[in-house]
Amino acid sequence: LAQRELWKGKAGSPAKATQYLQRAVQLDSINPADYLRLSVLLGATNRMAESVKILKQGLLLSPYNRLFYEFLAARYFSMQKYEDATRVAHQGLQLFPEDATLRGMLEKANSAAASP
């Protein structure tokens, strides 16, 4: 239902999709994509803290999904929480050492944290 709302492309569709996905997460969805999509929609409306919470829930559900580490590190970075971004990127790299996105995020977070 959420994806159908997004495909419609009408005003209000993202809000409806967000509602559907929030309901799915409240009902303990087992689909990691629900958590990722909801996080993206929340981030698009500048609801960063909620987005982080959803990503953490998704990470508990699917701890070997590299996208959760990438999205969570990026979200922390956008919130200027560089220490958290570094920690998450480092955790992701322990599982996915060849992940260029996580490696880049780690470098950016380290650089930003070192800047005055």
N, C-alpha and C positions, 0 to 999 in steps of 0.2 A: 504494500500500500504506500509506504513512504517513497519508494522509487517511482511509482506511478505518479505521485504528486510532483516529484521533481521533474519528471519528463513532461508534464503538462506545461511547465514554464510560465504559469500564470502568477500574477501578484498574489501573495499569500500562500503559494504552494510550498515554499521552504518552511513556513511556520507550521503548516499542516503536516509536512513530512517530519518535522521536529517532534510534533505531538505524537505521531505514530511510533517513532523510534523511542521516545521517552517511555511510552507505554510498554513497548517490547522489552526494554531494559528493566523496567520495574517488574515485569513478569519473568525476569531471569532468562532472557533470550540466550540461546547457546550458539548463536551466529555471531562470530567476531565482526563481520561486516556491519552489523547493526551498531555496534559500539564505535567503530571507525567513522561511519557516516554521521552518526549523531554528534560526535566530536567535531567533525568538520563543520556541520551546520551551526553548532554552538559557537565555534571560533569565528565563523563568518558574521555572527551578530555580536561579536566582542564579549562573549560570555566565557572568558578564558578559564576561570576557576572551575566552572561546571564542566568544561571540556576536559580539563585535567582529571577531574574526578571520574568521568566516564572512561577516559583512557586507562586509568589505573584499574577500574573494574574489568575492562576488556583484557588487560594484561594478566590479571589473575585467571581469567577464563582461558586465555590462549598465550601462555608464557613463551612459546617458541615462534611467535608471529613477529617478525622483525618490524612490521609497520607500526606496531604499538610503541616500540622503542623510538623509531624515527619520529612519529607524530608527537609523542610525549616530550622528547628532547626539543623538538622545534617549538612546541607550545611553551615550554619553560623558557626557551631562549627569547621568544616574543614577549614574554612577561618580564624579561630581564632578570630571571632567576638562574643566573649562570652556573652557580654551584649545583643546582638540581639538574640542569641541562647536561652538565659534565658527568654527573653521577649516572644518569639514565643512559647517555651515549656510551659510557664505559661499560655498563652492564650489558647493553646490547652488543657491543663489540666482543665481549667475552663469549657470547653465543654465536655471533656472526662476524668473525674477524675480518672477512673480506668485504664487508659492507662499506662502500665508498660514501654513502650518505651519512651514516653514523660517524665515520671517521672525519668527514668534513664538519659535521655538527660539533664534534668534540674539539676540533681545532678552533672553530669560531667561538665556542663557549669559553675555551681557555684564553683566547685572545681578548675577548670582551671582559672577562673577569680580571685580567691583568691590567687593563686600561684604567687610568684614573677617573 
